[in-house]
Amino acid sequence: MRNLLPVTLLACLFPTMLLVDVLLADGPADNIPANVRPVPPIGIELSAEDAEALKQQLDQLDGKLKQLKMRRDARTPKYLPDVEIFSRAIHQALDNREFYRDKDVEAAKRTLKEGIRRADSLLQGETPWTTQSGLVVRGYRSKIDQTVQPYGLEIPENYDFDGSDPFRMDVWLHGRGERSTEANFIAEHMTRPGQYQPNKTIVLHPFGRYCNAFKFAGEIDILEAMDDVKENYAIDEDRVAIRGFSMGGAGCWQMAVHYPDLFFAANPGAGFSETPLFLESFQKETLDPTWYEIMLWRWYDCPGYAANIRNLPTVAYSGELDIQKQAADVMEKALDQERMRLTHVIGPETKHSIHADSKKIIAEKLDAIAEVGRARTPESVAFATYTLRYPKMAWLRIDGMQEHWKQARVNATVAFQGTTILIQPQNVTRLELNFPAGQNVLRNDRDVCLRIVRPGASPTDPLQELFAPQPETDRSWNCRLELRDGKWELGWSEPAGLAKVPGLQGPIDDAFLDSFVVAHPTGEPWNAKVHDWATGEMDHFVKEWRRQFRGDAIVKADDEISDADIANSNLILFGDPGSNAVLAKIADKLPITWGKDEITVGEKTYKSTENAPVLIYPNPLNPQKYVVINSGFTYREYAYLNNARQVPKLPDWAIVDITTPPDTLWPGKIVDADFFDEAWQLKPEN
């Protein structure tokens, strides 16, 4: 995100940023794919004295961590990430030259001292930081790649560590900082409070896996950090807010529309809320997207999900003079189309910062909303989505779509004194309505009438009327509906084969939101050039996963992939059926045929000596997980320069002409690409 604050104020708010960041970040100079500056940037050369001092501290900490990892008690592994984060952060900074000024080095020394103190305490069976108020940095081990990831906390003085009184939690998403790597993030959150400190509120600052606008692994980081805080502190599940500013405002919009039932309120500030208009207006970029890129913008573009705000109180903020006011303006129009009026607090004569008066207004509004809390079982639900990655709102869940990347939506209302549910479905094939015990708002002395209503039609003129069994006496109720031959019926039929379902719907990038293992080829390749390209793409992915998602990809030889890997992880296979043993096992079960001479996609063929397929598909060895062929996450270095660019570049499958070298945009020349249909099969040619 571009930063329009005065440099002196920037230095106070973001101590890891220098003037050069402001001059280089975003703008027309970053619109040249052939001239991409490194993100994160290359740091300073350390003096021999500083390098040795840090190495000695790291060796000391790593020695203590080695002792801790040898322990077999239950307590140590639980708290080990709270210590490990300090070691990993400084190793990353040293190994990859990610110190940017002398103050960063001094901060790293303080960081390591804290890590050593914690290690000593844990060796003695003590964890004093877990009962510490004020600023606390903690960590968790991510399910995605088993790396430890940090997060910051602000624990109020009135939090009772021995009591059970649950506190509100505000999740605050940070702004763009190309130098905000782990070491600088930890140092900042050990010393600097955030924008807001509401009464009786724990403030969570997710790392977000660096500078990706809280997308993909950054999105999962928010959810994993939230879960970790809930395990360690008494959090009121009905009083969790999602908030943020600048890049964090973009992340807030995205989390709000994708997970509207997790929060009691959303408070996005500035940022961006969609891709094309923002890049054209803010970045001054001329866009020429492919048709599938336009479709894939719908993953993170928020206007098409605006209906989901109906059940989530939202307070947007913009500076009156801030170019990033555009984000809220776009959402205001989208909400107007949904017959909602956006609460938009505007800081007078203000650029890219939060005006002091506006801050008070926002705080008062959030406090008032918190008094009411989250509505767990609203009588009326409006929900829209483009992908089964986001299938749920309160008691309604979409489990099947007629076609992905076209808007699916359901409006559902409990009506007529709790006797009837009115349902308006569009582009939906499977629905589940679920009220947990004690939460249904239906009458429990009669069957439930389900009226399927045409959008815009009168509820007294339904397309269909079905009757489901009455709720149980524990006030729970569950119902499944399926569209069969144009008619809705109770219950789900057994699937005849593969189907796109929540968590298994593609596209390629979806595989990297959960546990994955990379299998590198060890066999004899069919074609040396394709092999070189594939292993080059593997090396590129592993390198960029560390740089952009701050993780360590788990890489194994193809003949070392275990049954546990197949059962628990998405498999990322590089090579061809000759060189990769796992790919050889499943090649004849994929919808794209890869032979030594030709690659066959439906009625089209491509030379195997010049082309390679990339794709995502349910793993034939375990259809509950993905297999990905010859691809990591699909956006590349050019997208690092502006967070709005960090969106999927490829759909479910593509054919890559490898005679065109990879660049900062593409893995080669894309000669064909498409989505699989809802049964994971090739779509017919138009």
Solvent accessible surface area in square Angstrom, and as a share of the most:
residue,aa,sasa,rsa
1,M,6,0.03
2,R,103,0.38
3,N,19,0.09
4,L,44,0.22
5,L,13,0.07
6,P,85,0.53
7,V,66,0.38
8,T,109,0.63
9,L,71,0.35
10,L,4,0.02
11,A,52,0.40
12,C,74,0.44
13,L,60,0.30
14,F,47,0.20
15,P,24,0.15
16,T,8,0.04
17,M,19,0.08
18,L,67,0.33
19,L,93,0.46
20,V,60,0.35
21,D,11,0.06
22,V,39,0.23
23,L,129,0.64
24,L,91,0.45
25,A,14,0.11
26,D,8,0.04
27,G,16,0.15
28,P,90,0.56
29,A,76,0.59
30,D,6,0.03
31,N,33,0.17
32,I,84,0.43
33,P,47,0.30
34,A,104,0.81
35,N,102,0.53
36,V,37,0.21
37,R,45,0.16
38,P,60,0.38
39,V,2,0.01
40,P,8,0.05
41,P,25,0.16
42,I,117,0.59
43,G,6,0.06
44,I,60,0.30
45,E,131,0.59
46,L,42,0.21
47,S,59,0.38
48,A,89,0.69
49,E,141,0.63
50,D,31,0.16
51,A,39,0.30
52,E,84,0.38
53,A,33,0.25
54,L,0,0.00
55,K,108,0.46
56,Q,110,0.49
57,Q,29,0.13
58,L,5,0.03
59,D,76,0.40
60,Q,93,0.41
61,L,0,0.00
62,D,45,0.23
63,G,35,0.33
64,K,35,0.15
65,L,8,0.04
66,K,139,0.59
67,Q,96,0.43
68,L,1,0.01
69,K,107,0.45
70,M,131,0.59
71,R,82,0.30
72,R,206,0.75
73,D,61,0.32
74,A,95,0.74
75,R,105,0.38
76,T,3,0.02
77,P,76,0.48
78,K,102,0.43
79,Y,25,0.09
80,L,13,0.07
81,P,9,0.05
82,D,3,0.01
83,V,0,0.00
84,E,23,0.10
85,I,3,0.02
86,F,0,0.00
87,S,8,0.05
88,R,31,0.11
89,A,1,0.01
90,I,0,0.00
91,H,64,0.29
92,Q,18,0.08
93,A,1,0.01
94,L,51,0.26
95,D,107,0.56
96,N,52,0.27
97,R,103,0.38
98,E,4,0.02
99,F,5,0.02
100,Y,8,0.03
101,R,56,0.21
102,D,106,0.55
103,K,138,0.59
104,D,7,0.04
105,V,1,0.01
106,E,80,0.36
107,A,13,0.10
108,A,3,0.02
109,K,42,0.18
110,R,128,0.47
111,T,1,0.00
112,L,0,0.00
113,K,108,0.46
114,E,28,0.12
115,G,0,0.00
116,I,20,0.10
117,R,135,0.49
118,R,10,0.04
119,A,0,0.00
120,D,50,0.26
121,S,19,0.12
122,L,1,0.01
123,L,40,0.20
124,Q,128,0.57
125,G,37,0.35
126,E,94,0.42
127,T,13,0.08
128,P,77,0.49
129,W,6,0.02
130,T,23,0.13
131,T,84,0.49
132,Q,72,0.32
133,S,35,0.22
134,G,29,0.27
135,L,45,0.23
136,V,2,0.01
137,V,2,0.01
138,R,4,0.01
139,G,5,0.05
140,Y,11,0.04
141,R,95,0.35
142,S,0,0.00
143,K,93,0.39
144,I,1,0.00
145,D,4,0.02
146,Q,96,0.43
147,T,10,0.06
148,V,4,0.02
149,Q,0,0.00
150,P,3,0.02
151,Y,0,0.00
152,G,0,0.00
153,L,1,0.01
154,E,13,0.06
155,I,5,0.03
156,P,28,0.18
157,E,147,0.66
158,N,80,0.41
159,Y,20,0.08
160,D,79,0.41
161,F,62,0.26
162,D,143,0.74
163,G,35,0.34
164,S,98,0.63
165,D,75,0.39
166,P,65,0.41
167,F,5,0.02
168,R,20,0.07
169,M,0,0.00
170,D,3,0.01
171,V,0,0.00
172,W,26,0.09
173,L,0,0.00
174,H,28,0.12
175,G,10,0.09
176,R,10,0.04
177,G,4,0.04
178,E,9,0.04
179,R,20,0.07
180,S,19,0.12
181,T,1,0.01
182,E,5,0.02
183,A,6,0.05
184,N,5,0.03
185,F,7,0.03
186,I,0,0.00
187,A,17,0.13
188,E,32,0.14
189,H,18,0.08
190,M,54,0.24
191,T,90,0.52
192,R,86,0.31
193,P,77,0.48
194,G,27,0.26
195,Q,49,0.22
196,Y,16,0.06
197,Q,104,0.46
198,P,21,0.13
199,N,119,0.61
200,K,82,0.35
201,T,4,0.02
202,I,0,0.00
203,V,5,0.03
204,L,0,0.00
205,H,8,0.04
206,P,0,0.00
207,F,0,0.00
208,G,1,0.01
209,R,1,0.00
210,Y,2,0.01
211,C,3,0.02
212,N,1,0.00
213,A,0,0.00
214,F,3,0.01
215,K,1,0.01
216,F,5,0.02
217,A,0,0.00
218,G,0,0.00
219,E,1,0.00
220,I,7,0.03
221,D,1,0.01
222,I,0,0.00
223,L,36,0.18
224,E,24,0.11
225,A,0,0.00
226,M,4,0.02
227,D,84,0.43
228,D,26,0.13
229,V,0,0.00
230,K,54,0.23
231,E,130,0.58
232,N,40,0.21
233,Y,11,0.04
234,A,29,0.23
235,I,19,0.10
236,D,28,0.14
237,E,75,0.34
238,D,29,0.15
239,R,67,0.24
240,V,0,0.00
241,A,0,0.00
242,I,0,0.00
243,R,3,0.01
244,G,1,0.01
245,F,22,0.09
246,S,8,0.05
247,M,1,0.00
248,G,0,0.00
249,G,0,0.00
250,A,0,0.00
251,G,0,0.00
252,C,0,0.00
253,W,2,0.01
254,Q,4,0.02
255,M,2,0.01
256,A,0,0.00
257,V,0,0.00
258,H,5,0.02
259,Y,37,0.14
260,P,1,0.01
261,D,21,0.11
262,L,57,0.28
263,F,3,0.01
264,F,1,0.01
265,A,0,0.00
266,A,0,0.00
267,N,5,0.02
268,P,1,0.01
269,G,3,0.03
270,A,3,0.03
271,G,0,0.00
272,F,5,0.02
273,S,2,0.01
274,E,10,0.04
275,T,4,0.02
276,P,31,0.19
277,L,96,0.48
278,F,1,0.00
279,L,6,0.03
280,E,87,0.39
281,S,44,0.28
282,F,7,0.03
283,Q,0,0.00
284,K,127,0.54
285,E,21,0.10
286,T,132,0.77
287,L,43,0.21
288,D,140,0.72
289,P,42,0.26
290,T,45,0.26
291,W,126,0.44
292,Y,14,0.05
293,E,17,0.07
294,I,75,0.38
295,M,34,0.15
296,L,0,0.00
297,W,30,0.10
298,R,77,0.28
299,W,2,0.01
300,Y,5,0.02
301,D,20,0.10
302,C,0,0.00
303,P,39,0.25
304,G,20,0.20
305,Y,0,0.00
306,A,2,0.01
307,A,0,0.00
308,N,1,0.00
309,I,13,0.06
310,R,105,0.38
311,N,34,0.17
312,L,2,0.01
313,P,62,0.39
314,T,14,0.08
315,V,4,0.02
316,A,1,0.00
317,Y,3,0.01
318,S,0,0.00
319,G,0,0.00
320,E,80,0.36
321,L,88,0.44
322,D,6,0.03
323,I,62,0.31
324,Q,0,0.00
325,K,48,0.20
326,Q,32,0.14
327,A,0,0.00
328,A,3,0.02
329,D,45,0.23
330,V,23,0.13
331,M,0,0.00
332,E,66,0.30
333,K,145,0.61
334,A,11,0.08
335,L,1,0.01
336,D,99,0.52
337,Q,152,0.68
338,E,30,0.14
339,R,225,0.82
340,M,34,0.15
341,R,226,0.83
342,L,15,0.08
343,T,53,0.31
344,H,35,0.15
345,V,15,0.08
346,I,71,0.36
347,G,0,0.00
348,P,69,0.43
349,E,131,0.59
350,T,12,0.07
351,K,115,0.49
352,H,2,0.01
353,S,27,0.17
354,I,28,0.14
355,H,50,0.22
356,A,68,0.53
357,D,81,0.42
358,S,3,0.02
359,K,67,0.28
360,K,132,0.56
361,I,76,0.39
362,I,1,0.01
363,A,33,0.26
364,E,119,0.53
365,K,75,0.32
366,L,0,0.00
367,D,63,0.33
368,A,57,0.45
369,I,34,0.17
370,A,9,0.07
371,E,140,0.63
372,V,123,0.71
373,G,10,0.09
374,R,56,0.21
375,A,69,0.53
376,R,111,0.41
377,T,31,0.18
378,P,18,0.11
379,E,107,0.48
380,S,50,0.32
381,V,1,0.01
382,A,4,0.03
383,F,1,0.00
384,A,0,0.00
385,T,0,0.00
386,Y,26,0.10
387,T,1,0.00
388,L,0,0.00
389,R,49,0.18
390,Y,3,0.01
391,P,19,0.12
392,K,88,0.37
393,M,3,0.01
394,A,15,0.11
395,W,7,0.02
396,L,1,0.00
397,R,79,0.29
398,I,0,0.00
399,D,15,0.08
400,G,7,0.07
401,M,6,0.03
402,Q,98,0.43
403,E,53,0.24
404,H,7,0.03
405,W,2,0.01
406,K,102,0.43
407,Q,59,0.26
408,A,0,0.00
409,R,31,0.11
410,V,0,0.00
411,N,50,0.26
412,A,1,0.00
413,T,47,0.27
414,V,12,0.07
415,A,19,0.15
416,F,91,0.38
417,Q,154,0.69
418,G,9,0.08
419,T,22,0.13
420,T,6,0.04
421,I,0,0.00
422,L,28,0.14
423,I,0,0.00
424,Q,39,0.18
425,P,21,0.13
426,Q,72,0.32
427,N,28,0.14
428,V,3,0.01
429,T,36,0.21
430,R,44,0.16
431,L,1,0.00
432,E,25,0.11
433,L,0,0.00
434,N,63,0.33
435,F,1,0.00
436,P,64,0.40
437,A,65,0.50
438,G,51,0.49
439,Q,48,0.21
440,N,4,0.02
441,V,47,0.27
442,L,4,0.02
443,R,91,0.33
444,N,57,0.29
445,D,86,0.45
446,R,109,0.40
447,D,72,0.37
448,V,2,0.01
449,C,11,0.07
450,L,0,0.00
451,R,52,0.19
452,I,3,0.01
453,V,3,0.02
454,R,121,0.44
455,P,63,0.39
456,G,83,0.80
457,A,26,0.20
458,S,55,0.35
459,P,51,0.32
460,T,102,0.59
461,D,88,0.45
462,P,40,0.25
463,L,93,0.46
464,Q,31,0.14
465,E,77,0.35
466,L,33,0.16
467,F,117,0.49
468,A,1,0.01
469,P,100,0.63
470,Q,83,0.37
471,P,4,0.02
472,E,117,0.52
473,T,131,0.76
474,D,71,0.37
475,R,93,0.34
476,S,22,0.14
477,W,14,0.05
478,N,77,0.40
479,C,10,0.06
480,R,107,0.39
481,L,0,0.00
482,E,15,0.07
483,L,42,0.21
484,R,68,0.25
485,D,154,0.80
486,G,59,0.57
487,K,116,0.49
488,W,15,0.05
489,E,65,0.29
490,L,70,0.35
491,G,30,0.29
492,W,59,0.21
493,S,50,0.32
494,E,157,0.70
495,P,83,0.52
496,A,121,0.94
497,G,52,0.50
498,L,59,0.29
499,A,41,0.32
500,K,6,0.03
501,V,59,0.34
502,P,30,0.19
503,G,41,0.39
504,L,17,0.08
505,Q,1,0.00
506,G,1,0.01
507,P,1,0.01
508,I,0,0.00
509,D,1,0.01
510,D,1,0.01
511,A,0,0.00
512,F,3,0.01
513,L,2,0.01
514,D,45,0.23
515,S,24,0.16
516,F,0,0.00
517,V,5,0.03
518,V,0,0.00
519,A,0,0.00
520,H,56,0.25
521,P,14,0.09
522,T,76,0.44
523,G,36,0.35
524,E,142,0.64
525,P,36,0.22
526,W,81,0.28
527,N,30,0.15
528,A,71,0.55
529,K,144,0.61
530,V,2,0.01
531,H,43,0.19
532,D,92,0.48
533,W,19,0.07
534,A,0,0.00
535,T,30,0.17
536,G,37,0.36
537,E,14,0.06
538,M,21,0.09
539,D,87,0.45
540,H,45,0.20
541,F,6,0.03
542,V,49,0.28
543,K,123,0.52
544,E,2,0.01
545,W,1,0.00
546,R,38,0.14
547,R,37,0.13
548,Q,1,0.01
549,F,1,0.00
550,R,0,0.00
551,G,0,0.00
552,D,66,0.34
553,A,14,0.11
554,I,55,0.28
555,V,60,0.34
556,K,62,0.26
557,A,15,0.11
558,D,5,0.03
559,D,108,0.56
560,E,108,0.48
561,I,24,0.12
562,S,46,0.30
563,D,120,0.62
564,A,58,0.45
565,D,16,0.08
566,I,31,0.15
567,A,57,0.44
568,N,93,0.47
569,S,7,0.05
570,N,5,0.03
571,L,0,0.00
572,I,0,0.00
573,L,0,0.00
574,F,0,0.00
575,G,0,0.00
576,D,3,0.02
577,P,14,0.09
578,G,27,0.26
579,S,0,0.00
580,N,0,0.00
581,A,46,0.36
582,V,7,0.04
583,L,1,0.01
584,A,52,0.40
585,K,127,0.54
586,I,0,0.00
587,A,20,0.15
588,D,123,0.64
589,K,112,0.47
590,L,22,0.11
591,P,26,0.17
592,I,3,0.01
593,T,81,0.47
594,W,24,0.08
595,G,25,0.24
596,K,130,0.55
597,D,115,0.59
598,E,90,0.40
599,I,0,0.00
600,T,44,0.25
601,V,8,0.05
602,G,49,0.47
603,E,165,0.74
604,K,79,0.33
605,T,74,0.43
606,Y,38,0.14
607,K,125,0.53
608,S,4,0.03
609,T,65,0.38
610,E,70,0.31
611,N,13,0.06
612,A,0,0.00
613,P,3,0.02
614,V,1,0.00
615,L,2,0.01
616,I,0,0.00
617,Y,11,0.04
618,P,2,0.01
619,N,0,0.00
620,P,34,0.21
621,L,70,0.35
622,N,25,0.13
623,P,58,0.37
624,Q,140,0.62
625,K,42,0.18
626,Y,5,0.02
627,V,0,0.00
628,V,0,0.00
629,I,1,0.00
630,N,2,0.01
631,S,11,0.07
632,G,9,0.09
633,F,19,0.08
634,T,8,0.05
635,Y,2,0.01
636,R,19,0.07
637,E,30,0.14
638,Y,18,0.07
639,A,6,0.05
640,Y,3,0.01
641,L,0,0.00
642,N,0,0.00
643,N,0,0.00
644,A,0,0.00
645,R,14,0.05
646,Q,0,0.00
647,V,7,0.04
648,P,0,0.00
649,K,26,0.11
650,L,3,0.02
651,P,0,0.00
652,D,1,0.00
653,W,13,0.04
654,A,0,0.00
655,I,0,0.00
656,V,0,0.00
657,D,27,0.14
658,I,18,0.09
659,T,82,0.48
660,T,56,0.32
661,P,97,0.61
662,P,58,0.36
663,D,79,0.41
664,T,31,0.18
665,L,43,0.21
666,W,49,0.17
667,P,11,0.07
668,G,4,0.04
669,K,115,0.49
670,I,35,0.18
671,V,59,0.34
672,D,28,0.14
673,A,8,0.06
674,D,32,0.16
675,F,6,0.02
676,F,2,0.01
677,D,44,0.23
678,E,39,0.17
679,A,46,0.36
680,W,0,0.00
681,Q,79,0.35
682,L,42,0.21
683,K,67,0.28
684,P,115,0.72
685,E,112,0.50
686,N,200,1.03
